[in-house]
Amino acid sequence: ALKSSSGIDLTKLFVGSEGTLGIFTKLRLRVQPKPPARAVILAGYTRLEETVASLDDLFAAGVLPSTAELLDRSAVDALQLWRPELGLPEGEAVLLVEVEGTPDQVAANVRYTDAILRKRAAVTRFAEDEKEVARLWAARSGLAAATALAHPGKHRIFAGEDLAVPLTEIPHTVRRARELGAELGIAVVFYGHFGDGNVHSAILIDPDDADEVRRADELADRLHKLAVEVGGTVTGEHGTGAVRAPYMRAEHGDALDVMKRIKDVMDPKGILNPGKIYP
Protein backbone atom coordinates (compact mmCIF):
# COMPACT_ATOMS: atom_id res chain seq x y z
CA ALA A 1 0.00 0.00 0.00
CA LEU A 2 1.15 3.56 -0.65
CA LYS A 3 0.21 4.49 2.89
CA SER A 4 -0.73 2.74 6.11
CA SER A 5 -1.39 3.62 9.75
CA SER A 6 -1.65 -0.02 10.80
CA GLY A 7 0.50 -1.06 13.73
CA ILE A 8 3.70 0.47 15.12
CA ASP A 9 6.03 1.97 12.52
CA LEU A 10 9.05 -0.31 12.91
CA THR A 11 10.91 1.52 10.17
CA LYS A 12 11.05 4.66 12.28
CA LEU A 13 12.06 2.58 15.29
CA PHE A 14 15.00 1.07 13.42
CA VAL A 15 16.12 4.22 11.58
CA GLY A 16 18.48 6.01 13.95
CA SER A 17 19.07 2.96 16.14
CA GLU A 18 22.61 2.76 14.72
CA GLY A 19 22.57 -1.00 14.32
CA THR A 20 21.72 -1.64 17.97
CA LEU A 21 18.32 -3.25 17.27
CA GLY A 22 18.94 -5.22 14.09
CA ILE A 23 20.54 -5.37 10.68
CA PHE A 24 19.09 -4.01 7.46
CA THR A 25 19.27 -6.56 4.63
CA LYS A 26 17.16 -4.66 2.13
CA LEU A 27 16.14 -1.02 1.70
CA ARG A 28 13.46 0.59 -0.43
CA LEU A 29 13.95 4.31 -0.91
CA ARG A 30 11.55 6.98 -2.06
CA VAL A 31 13.21 9.59 -4.27
CA GLN A 32 12.00 13.01 -5.33
CA PRO A 33 12.56 14.53 -8.78
CA LYS A 34 15.16 17.29 -8.95
CA PRO A 35 13.48 20.70 -9.33
CA PRO A 36 14.20 22.27 -12.73
CA ALA A 37 15.25 25.66 -11.32
CA ARG A 38 16.63 27.26 -8.18
CA ALA A 39 17.82 30.61 -6.89
CA VAL A 40 19.74 31.65 -3.79
CA ILE A 41 19.63 34.76 -1.64
CA LEU A 42 22.58 35.94 0.44
CA ALA A 43 21.60 38.15 3.39
CA GLY A 44 23.91 39.85 5.87
CA TYR A 45 22.82 40.68 9.44
CA THR A 46 24.28 42.92 12.13
CA ARG A 47 22.88 40.70 14.91
CA LEU A 48 22.20 36.98 15.15
CA GLU A 49 18.73 37.63 16.59
CA GLU A 50 17.67 39.17 13.29
CA THR A 51 18.42 35.93 11.43
CA VAL A 52 15.94 34.07 13.64
CA ALA A 53 13.36 36.82 13.19
CA SER A 54 13.81 36.66 9.41
CA LEU A 55 13.16 32.94 9.38
CA ASP A 56 10.02 33.51 11.45
CA ASP A 57 8.96 36.14 8.89
CA LEU A 58 9.38 33.64 6.05
CA PHE A 59 7.35 30.97 7.83
CA ALA A 60 4.61 33.48 8.68
CA ALA A 61 4.44 34.46 5.01
CA GLY A 62 4.08 30.82 3.96
CA VAL A 63 7.60 30.59 2.51
CA LEU A 64 9.37 27.28 3.11
CA PRO A 65 12.90 27.56 1.69
CA SER A 66 14.50 24.41 0.36
CA THR A 67 17.66 25.39 2.25
CA ALA A 68 18.63 27.95 4.88
CA GLU A 69 22.28 27.98 5.93
CA LEU A 70 23.90 30.15 8.61
CA LEU A 71 27.47 31.45 8.61
CA ASP A 72 28.68 32.95 11.88
CA ARG A 73 31.16 35.84 11.88
CA SER A 74 34.02 33.37 12.44
CA ALA A 75 33.06 31.52 9.25
CA VAL A 76 32.64 34.74 7.25
CA ASP A 77 36.06 36.02 8.35
CA ALA A 78 37.69 32.76 7.24
CA LEU A 79 35.87 32.85 3.89
CA GLN A 80 36.93 36.45 3.28
CA LEU A 81 40.56 35.39 3.57
CA TRP A 82 40.01 32.46 1.22
CA ARG A 83 37.84 34.14 -1.42
CA PRO A 84 37.65 37.92 -0.90
CA GLU A 85 35.94 38.27 -4.29
CA LEU A 86 32.82 36.72 -2.78
CA GLY A 87 32.23 40.09 -1.16
CA LEU A 88 30.53 38.71 1.94
CA PRO A 89 28.87 41.41 4.05
CA GLU A 90 30.05 42.72 7.41
CA GLY A 91 28.05 41.90 10.52
CA GLU A 92 27.49 39.06 12.94
CA ALA A 93 26.01 36.51 10.55
CA VAL A 94 25.15 35.66 6.95
CA LEU A 95 22.18 33.61 5.77
CA LEU A 96 22.05 31.69 2.50
CA VAL A 97 18.45 30.93 1.55
CA GLU A 98 17.55 28.82 -1.47
CA VAL A 99 14.19 28.50 -3.24
CA GLU A 100 13.42 25.99 -5.98
CA GLY A 101 10.66 24.92 -8.35
CA THR A 102 9.76 25.67 -11.95
CA PRO A 103 11.55 28.61 -13.59
CA ASP A 104 8.47 30.85 -13.31
CA GLN A 105 7.90 29.90 -9.67
CA VAL A 106 11.53 30.56 -8.77
CA ALA A 107 11.60 33.92 -10.54
CA ALA A 108 8.63 35.10 -8.47
CA ASN A 109 9.58 33.40 -5.19
CA VAL A 110 13.17 34.63 -5.04
CA ARG A 111 11.99 38.25 -5.29
CA TYR A 112 9.21 37.71 -2.79
CA THR A 113 11.61 36.01 -0.36
CA ASP A 114 14.28 38.65 -0.86
CA ALA A 115 11.77 41.40 -0.02
CA ILE A 116 10.92 39.65 3.28
CA LEU A 117 14.58 39.18 4.23
CA ARG A 118 15.38 42.83 3.42
CA LYS A 119 13.08 43.95 6.22
CA ARG A 120 15.69 42.85 8.77
CA ALA A 121 18.91 42.19 6.86
CA ALA A 122 21.51 44.94 6.48
CA VAL A 123 22.10 43.84 2.89
CA THR A 124 20.81 41.18 0.49
CA ARG A 125 21.53 40.00 -3.02
CA PHE A 126 20.21 37.07 -5.02
CA ALA A 127 21.28 34.93 -7.94
CA GLU A 128 19.16 33.07 -10.49
CA ASP A 129 21.80 32.13 -13.05
CA GLU A 130 23.16 28.69 -12.18
CA LYS A 131 26.77 29.84 -12.45
CA GLU A 132 26.14 32.71 -10.03
CA VAL A 133 24.13 30.43 -7.73
CA ALA A 134 27.13 28.08 -7.55
CA ARG A 135 29.43 31.04 -6.86
CA LEU A 136 27.34 32.15 -3.90
CA TRP A 137 27.13 28.61 -2.56
CA ALA A 138 30.94 28.51 -2.63
CA ALA A 139 30.66 30.58 0.54
CA ARG A 140 29.37 27.42 2.21
CA SER A 141 31.03 24.59 0.32
CA GLY A 142 34.49 26.17 0.64
CA LEU A 143 34.38 26.45 4.40
CA ALA A 144 36.84 23.60 5.02
CA ALA A 145 39.48 25.18 2.77
CA ALA A 146 38.79 28.60 4.28
CA THR A 147 39.24 27.46 7.89
CA ALA A 148 42.53 25.74 6.99
CA LEU A 149 43.80 29.01 5.49
CA ALA A 150 42.57 31.11 8.42
CA HIS A 151 44.12 28.76 11.01
CA PRO A 152 47.38 27.40 9.53
CA GLY A 153 48.85 24.43 11.33
CA LYS A 154 45.48 23.53 12.84
CA HIS A 155 43.32 20.54 11.99
CA ARG A 156 39.61 20.14 12.49
CA ILE A 157 38.40 17.52 14.93
CA PHE A 158 34.87 16.17 14.88
CA ALA A 159 33.86 16.60 18.50
CA GLY A 160 31.01 18.71 19.82
CA GLU A 161 30.28 19.43 16.16
CA ASP A 162 26.63 18.48 15.79
CA LEU A 163 24.51 20.44 18.26
CA ALA A 164 20.87 21.14 17.43
CA VAL A 165 18.88 23.63 19.47
CA PRO A 166 15.54 25.45 19.31
CA LEU A 167 15.71 28.26 16.73
CA THR A 168 15.20 30.89 19.40
CA GLU A 169 18.26 29.59 21.24
CA ILE A 170 20.67 29.80 18.29
CA PRO A 171 21.99 33.30 19.11
CA HIS A 172 22.64 32.43 22.77
CA THR A 173 24.15 29.06 21.85
CA VAL A 174 26.57 30.48 19.29
CA ARG A 175 27.62 33.37 21.52
CA ARG A 176 28.11 31.14 24.56
CA ALA A 177 30.04 28.64 22.45
CA ARG A 178 32.31 31.47 21.24
CA GLU A 179 32.94 32.44 24.87
CA LEU A 180 33.79 28.87 25.80
CA GLY A 181 36.25 28.58 22.90
CA ALA A 182 37.94 31.85 23.89
CA GLU A 183 38.04 30.83 27.56
CA LEU A 184 39.82 27.59 26.69
CA GLY A 185 42.02 29.14 24.00
CA ILE A 186 40.61 26.97 21.20
CA ALA A 187 39.87 28.23 17.68
CA VAL A 188 36.31 27.44 16.58
CA VAL A 189 34.33 28.26 13.44
CA PHE A 190 30.53 28.16 13.58
CA TYR A 191 28.00 27.48 10.82
CA GLY A 192 24.78 25.53 10.57
CA HIS A 193 21.66 24.24 8.86
CA PHE A 194 19.62 27.13 10.12
CA GLY A 195 16.15 25.90 9.21
CA ASP A 196 16.30 23.02 11.71
CA GLY A 197 18.50 24.59 14.37
CA ASN A 198 21.60 22.50 13.60
CA VAL A 199 24.69 24.37 14.82
CA HIS A 200 28.00 22.94 13.66
CA SER A 201 31.21 23.87 15.43
CA ALA A 202 34.52 23.27 13.68
CA ILE A 203 37.06 22.91 16.50
CA LEU A 204 40.59 23.50 15.22
CA ILE A 205 43.69 22.24 17.02
CA ASP A 206 47.26 21.05 16.66
CA PRO A 207 46.86 17.30 17.30
CA ASP A 208 50.51 17.09 18.43
CA ASP A 209 49.86 19.54 21.27
CA ALA A 210 48.66 17.36 24.14
CA ASP A 211 47.43 20.27 26.23
CA GLU A 212 45.48 21.72 23.32
CA VAL A 213 43.90 18.31 22.70
CA ARG A 214 42.86 18.20 26.36
CA ARG A 215 41.32 21.68 26.16
CA ALA A 216 39.51 20.78 22.95
CA ASP A 217 38.02 17.70 24.62
CA GLU A 218 36.84 19.92 27.48
CA LEU A 219 35.31 22.34 24.99
CA ALA A 220 33.44 19.53 23.23
CA ASP A 221 32.11 18.31 26.58
CA ARG A 222 30.90 21.79 27.52
CA LEU A 223 29.29 22.30 24.11
CA HIS A 224 27.33 19.08 24.48
CA LYS A 225 26.14 20.14 27.94
CA LEU A 226 25.23 23.59 26.59
CA ALA A 227 22.97 22.05 23.94
CA VAL A 228 21.10 20.01 26.54
CA GLU A 229 20.80 23.02 28.88
CA VAL A 230 18.98 25.09 26.23
CA GLY A 231 16.55 22.27 25.39
CA GLY A 232 18.42 20.92 22.40
CA THR A 233 20.25 17.74 21.50
CA VAL A 234 23.90 16.69 21.36
CA THR A 235 23.44 15.34 17.85
CA GLY A 236 21.17 16.72 15.16
CA GLU A 237 22.25 14.39 12.36
CA HIS A 238 25.58 12.62 12.95
CA GLY A 239 24.32 10.09 15.48
CA THR A 240 25.13 9.12 19.06
CA GLY A 241 27.64 6.31 18.71
CA ALA A 242 29.97 5.82 21.66
CA VAL A 243 31.23 9.41 21.93
CA ARG A 244 27.87 10.99 22.75
CA ALA A 245 26.43 8.08 24.74
CA PRO A 246 27.44 9.66 28.10
CA TYR A 247 25.01 12.54 27.45
CA MET A 248 21.97 10.41 26.71
CA ARG A 249 20.73 10.35 30.31
CA ALA A 250 20.91 14.13 30.63
CA GLU A 251 19.12 14.60 27.33
CA HIS A 252 16.44 11.89 27.56
CA GLY A 253 15.94 11.26 31.26
CA ASP A 254 13.66 8.29 32.02
CA ALA A 255 12.98 7.80 28.30
CA LEU A 256 16.46 6.29 28.05
CA ASP A 257 15.27 3.41 30.24
CA VAL A 258 12.45 2.71 27.77
CA MET A 259 14.97 2.72 24.90
CA LYS A 260 17.17 0.31 26.80
CA ARG A 261 14.24 -2.06 27.45
CA ILE A 262 13.45 -2.11 23.73
CA LYS A 263 17.13 -2.83 23.08
CA ASP A 264 17.07 -5.73 25.54
CA VAL A 265 13.99 -7.24 23.86
CA MET A 266 15.42 -6.93 20.33
CA ASP A 267 18.96 -7.90 21.30
CA PRO A 268 18.89 -10.01 24.50
CA LYS A 269 22.50 -11.13 24.04
CA GLY A 270 23.77 -7.60 23.53
CA ILE A 271 25.68 -8.44 20.35
CA LEU A 272 24.30 -5.75 18.02
CA ASN A 273 26.74 -2.83 17.85
CA PRO A 274 27.53 -2.96 21.57
CA GLY A 275 28.63 0.17 23.40
CA LYS A 276 26.63 2.56 21.22
CA ILE A 277 23.85 4.93 22.32
CA TYR A 278 23.33 3.38 25.76
CA PRO A 279 25.96 4.45 28.33
N, C-alpha and C positions, 0 to 999 in steps of 0.2 A: 504494500500500500504506500501511496505517496505521503500519507501522514497517519499518525496513530497516537492516541493518548491512553492506550491499553497497558497497564502494568507499570512497573518502575523502569525508568530509562537507564538501562545498564550501560549504554554507550557513554552517557555523561558521567556515570560512576567510574568507568575505567579510564576515560580521557583525563589526564592530569594525575593519575595514580602512579605514574613513573615506574611502571612494571612491578609494583608491589602487590597487585591483586591478581595478575594473570598475564598471559602473553598473547599479543595479537598475531594471528596467523593469516588474516585476510582483512583488507580494508576496502571500503567502497566510499569514494569521495564525491561530493557534489561540487562542481566547478561553475563559476560565473563567467559569462562572456566579457571580454575586455572592452570597456567603453571606447567608442570611436574617437573621442576628443577629450581634452583636459586643459585646464589653465591653472596657474598658481599665482597667489598673491603673497607678496612679502610685506610685512608690516612691522614697523619699529615702535617700541614703547619706552617711555621714560620710567615707568614703574611696573613691576610684575603684576600688581593688582589689576592693572588695566587690561592685561592679557586675559585674565579670568573673566572680567566684565565683558570683554569683547566676545568671548565664546558664549557667554550667557545671552548676549544680544543676538548672536546668530541663531541659537536654539529657539529663542523667543520669536524670531522672525520666520521660523520654519526651515532654516537652512541647516542641512546636515552635511558638512564637508566630507569628502572622501578621506582626507588626511589633514591633520593639524599638528604641526611639529614646533616645539619650543627650543630656542637657543638662548641660553643664559649669557650674561655679559662675558663670562670666562670663555665660552665657546666662540662668541663673536670676535673677541680680541685675538684668539688663536687663528680664526679664519681670515682676519684682516692681514695678519702676517703672511699667511700662506697664499691668499689670492686677493690682494688689495683692490684689484679691478672689479671685484664683486660689488664694491661700494655699499657694504652693509651699514645700516644707520647706527648712530650713537644712541645710547640709552641703556636701560637695564635688561631688555630682552627683545628678541625678534621672533615673530610668528611666521611660519610658512603654512598657508592654507590652500589646499587644492580642491577644485570642483571638477566634476567629470560628467559626461553624458553625450548626447548628440552635439554636433557643432553648433546648431542654433541654440540649444539649451545652455551650453557652456558660454557662448557669447553673451547671453543675457545674464546668466547667474554670476559670472565673474565680476561684472559691473555692479550688480546688486549687492554681492558680498563685499566688494571693495568699499562701496558706499557705507555699509554698516561698520566695517572695521575703521574707516576714517573718522568716525565719531569719537574714537578714543585713542587711536594710534597717532604718534607724532608725524609719521610719514608712511605712505604705502605706495607700492607700484605692482603692476601685474603683468603677466606674460601669457600670451595665447599661442604664439608660434612655438612649435615643439623644440626647436633649437634653443630658444630663449628660456623655455620652461626647464630644459635640462641644465642650462647655465645657472638658473636660480637654485635648482635643487642641488647643485654642486656645493652650495653652502651647508648642506646637511651631509651629503655622501662623502665629502672630503674631510670630515671632522677628524678622522684617525690620522691622516697625513698632517693636518693643521696642528693637532696637539703635539705630535712628534717634533715639529719645527719649533713650536712655542716653548717646549720643555726638552731641550736636547739632553741626551744622556739618561732620560727617564723612560720607563716602559709602563704601559698600562697593565694593571692587574684587574681581574674580574672578581671583585669582592665589594659587597655593599652597592652593587651597580644596578639593581633592578627594583627599586622602591616604587610603590604605587600608592597614591594618597588621594583623598577627596580633592576635587578641583579647587575648592576654596582654601585648602591647606597648602597648595603649591607654593605661593609666595613665602609663607613662613618656613616651609620645609627647605626650600632652596637657600634662603638666607641663613637659617640655622646650620645647614650643612656647610655653607661657606665658612661660617664662624668656627665650626668644629675643625675643618681642614686647616684654617689659619692657626688655630690654637695648637694643633699637633704638628704644624710645620709641613703639611703634605699638600702638594699641588693637586687640585681637582678641577675638572671641567664638567659642567652640567648641561644636559639637554634632555629632551623627552618627547614622548608621544602624548601631546598635550590633551587630545580629546578624551583620553581615558585615564588621565592622571598619572601616567607612567614617567617617573623621574629617573633618568639614568645618570650615574656619577662615574666619570672616568678618573679613577685614582691613579696617579702617576708617581712612580718611585724608581730608585736605583736598586735593583734586586740584590746587588752585592753589598749593600749597606744594611747590616743586620738591624741596627737601631731604627732605620727608616722603615724597614719591613715590619718591625714590631709596632711602630706608630701607625702604619697603614692598617694593620690588623685591628688596632684599637679604634681607628676611624670607622672601618667597616662595621664593627660591632655597634658603635654608637649611632651610625646611620640606620642600621636595622631597628634598633630600639626607638629611634626617632619616628620611623614610619609607623610603628605600632602605637606609639603615644598619641599620634594625631589621627588615629582611626583608620590607618592604612594597612598595607601588607608588605612583608619583606621581599616578596617576589610577585611582580605583575605578569611576567611571561616566561622567565627563564627556568622556573621550577625550584623545588625545595632541595632535593638531593640530600647529601649529608651535611653540607656547609650550613644550610639554613634550618636544619632540623631543630637545633637548640632553641629557636625562637617560636616554634609552633605552639607551645603551651601558652606563652604570653599573648600570641595573636588569636588563638582559637578557644582557649579556656577549656571548659568541660566538653566542648564539641570534639576535641582531640581524642577523648576517651571513646566516643562513638566511632570515630574513624578507626581507632585501634581495634575495636571489637569487630568491625567489618573485616579488617585485615586478618584477624585471627580466624574468622569463619572461612574466608577465601583461601587463606594460606596457613593452615594449622601448624605446618612444620617450619614456617618462617624461612623458606628457601627462595622466595621471590624478591630479588633485589634487596637483600637485607641491609639494614643500616640507613635506609633512606626514609625521609619524611618524619618517621616516628622516633623521637629522641630516646 
